[in-house]
């Protein structure tokens, strides 16, 4: 990700540059978000399919690779997958900037700048409606899960084996890493959850 000097705010007054480049404003800095590669897109699609196939009777909507989300101080980002449990709320009648995500899923790789990842994570965790936040690695099998316990406390879990099952309690369903990483041959995580515990 590279820095860029154009700012995208919630009013959408400045559009992203041509060529599919989207810009996010995170922690006061504008960050260019380019389209993901094959693996990045497969993970986002696999996750959306796994969740969507289990949502029968659940009032939730899934947005993949393009829904803008409003952060604090009118900052904007584009999570890879966003799930809203209940009625979605938008900043205006264009329904293109979401105010109340329930679950946010970001796909990243080893090449992702660690400070960009941290700033984005902190911004997501500061949204009162967010119940679960997932950081999914594209180049190895590793999912980091932040589950809200209360206003100031999060439970952190690492999933790093193909048969691990992730509980999304806020929408009452489970998905496995084998579903997220379907059609992919990724290496095992270099840091396993066993080593971290």
C-alpha positions in Angstrom: 0.0 0.0 0.0 1.3 3.4 -0.9 0.4 6.8 0.5 -1.5 9.2 -1.7 -2.4 12.9 -1.2 -6.0 12.8 -2.2 -8.6 12.5 0.5 -11.8 10.7 0.3 -14.4 11.8 2.8 -17.9 10.6 3.6 -19.5 13.1 1.3 -17.6 11.5 -1.6 -16.7 14.9 -3.0 -13.4 13.6 -4.4 -13.7 10.4 -6.2 -10.9 7.8 -6.3 -8.5 8.1 -9.2 -9.3 6.2 -12.4 -8.0 2.6 -12.8 -9.8 1.0 -9.9 -7.7 2.6 -7.2 -9.7 3.3 -4.0 -8.4 5.5 -1.1 -9.0 5.0 2.6 -8.5 7.7 5.2 -7.2 5.9 8.3 -5.8 7.6 11.4 -5.5 10.9 9.5 -3.5 9.4 6.6 -4.7 8.7 3.1 -3.8 5.2 2.0 -4.3 3.8 -1.5 -6.1 0.5 -1.6 -5.6 -1.3 -4.8 -7.6 -4.3 -6.0 -6.5 -7.6 -4.4 -4.8 -10.4 -6.3 -6.3 -13.8 -7.0 -5.8 -15.2 -3.5 -7.1 -12.0 -1.8 -10.3 -12.1 -3.8 -10.7 -15.9 -3.3 -10.6 -15.5 0.4 -13.1 -12.6 0.4 -15.4 -14.6 -1.9 -15.0 -17.9 0.0 -15.8 -16.1 3.3 -18.9 -14.4 1.9 -20.2 -17.7 0.4 -19.6 -19.6 3.6 -21.4 -17.0 5.7 -24.1 -16.3 3.2 -25.0 -20.0 2.8 -25.8 -20.1 6.6 -27.8 -16.9 6.9 -31.3 -18.3 6.3 -33.7 -16.7 8.7 -31.0 -14.3 10.0 -31.6 -10.6 9.2 -28.1 -9.8 7.9 -26.5 -8.4 4.8 -23.0 -9.1 3.3 -21.0 -6.7 1.3 -17.8 -7.8 -0.5 -14.9 -5.6 -1.8 -16.5 -2.2 -2.2 -18.8 -1.0 0.6 -17.4 2.1 2.2 -17.5 2.1 6.0 -17.6 5.3 8.1 -15.0 5.3 10.9 -14.6 8.0 13.6 -14.1 11.6 12.5 -15.7 11.0 9.1 -12.9 8.7 8.0 -13.7 6.1 5.3 -12.4 2.7 4.5 -13.2 -0.3 2.3 -13.1 -3.6 4.2 -12.8 -6.7 2.1 -16.0 -8.2 3.6 -18.6 -6.4 5.8 -21.6 -8.0 7.5 -24.4 -6.1 9.0 -26.7 -7.8 11.5 -30.1 -6.1 11.5 -31.1 -3.0 9.6 -28.1 -1.3 7.8 -27.7 2.4 8.4 -26.1 4.7 5.9 -24.9 8.3 5.9 -27.4 9.3 3.3 -30.0 8.0 0.8 -27.3 6.9 -1.7 -26.6 3.9 0.6 -22.9 3.9 -0.2 -21.3 4.7 3.2 -22.2 2.2 5.9 -22.4 3.4 9.5 -23.1 0.2 11.5 -21.0 -2.8 10.4 -21.3 -5.8 12.8 -18.5 -7.9 11.4 -15.4 -6.6 9.5 -13.1 -8.9 7.6 -9.8 -7.6 6.2 -7.4 -9.7 4.0 -3.7 -8.9 4.2 -0.4 -10.4 3.4 3.2 -10.4 4.7 3.8 -7.4 2.4 1.2 -5.3 4.2 2.7 -2.4 6.2 2.3 -3.4 9.9 1.5 0.2 10.9 -1.3 0.4 8.3 -2.7 -2.9 9.6 -2.6 -1.7 13.2 -4.2 1.7 12.4 -7.0 0.0 10.5 -7.6 -2.6 13.2 -7.8 0.1 15.9 -10.2 2.1 13.7 -12.5 -0.9 13.3 -12.4 -1.8 17.0 -13.5 1.8 17.9 -16.8 1.4 16.0 -19.4 0.7 18.6 -21.5 -1.6 16.3 -18.6 -3.9 15.5 -18.9 -7.2 17.3 -16.2 -9.2 15.4 -13.1 -8.2 13.5 -11.1 -10.6 11.4 -7.6 -10.2 9.9 -7.1 -13.0 7.4 -3.7 -13.7 5.9 -3.6 -14.4 2.1 -0.2 -15.9 1.9 -0.4 -18.3 4.9 -3.2 -20.0 6.9 -3.8 -17.6 9.7 -6.9 -15.8 10.9 -6.8 -13.3 13.8 -10.2 -12.8 15.5 -11.1 -10.0 17.8 -14.5 -10.6 19.5 -16.1 -7.8 21.5 -16.7 -8.7 25.2 -17.8 -5.2 26.3 -17.1 -1.6 25.4 -13.4 -1.8 26.3 -12.5 -5.5 26.2 -11.9 -7.8 23.2 -11.1 -11.5 23.2 -8.3 -12.3 20.8 -8.0 -15.7 19.1 -5.8 -17.1 16.4 -6.9 -19.8 14.0 -4.2 -21.5 12.0 -5.2 -25.1 11.1 -7.4 -26.2 8.2 -9.9 -27.9 10.6 -10.2 -24.9 13.0 -13.8 -23.6 13.3 -14.5 -19.9 13.8 -17.7 -18.9 15.8 -19.4 -15.7 14.7 -21.6 -15.4 17.7 -23.0 -12.0 16.7 -24.8 -13.7 13.8 -25.0 -17.2 15.4 -23.0 -19.2 12.9 -19.7 -21.0 12.4 -17.3 -21.3 9.5 -14.1 -23.3 9.1 -10.7 -22.3 7.8 -11.1 -25.0 5.1 -14.0 -22.9 3.8 -12.1 -19.6 3.9 -9.0 -21.1 2.2 -11.0 -23.3 -0.3 -9.2 -23.8 -3.6 -6.0 -22.5 -2.1 -2.7 -24.2 -1.3 -1.3 -21.9 1.5 1.4 -22.7 3.9 0.8 -23.2 7.6 1.3 -20.1 9.7 4.8 -19.4 10.8 3.6 -18.6 14.3 1.1 -21.1 15.4 -1.5 -20.4 18.1 0.1 -23.1 20.2 3.3 -21.1 20.3 1.5 -17.9 21.2 -0.6 -19.3 24.1 
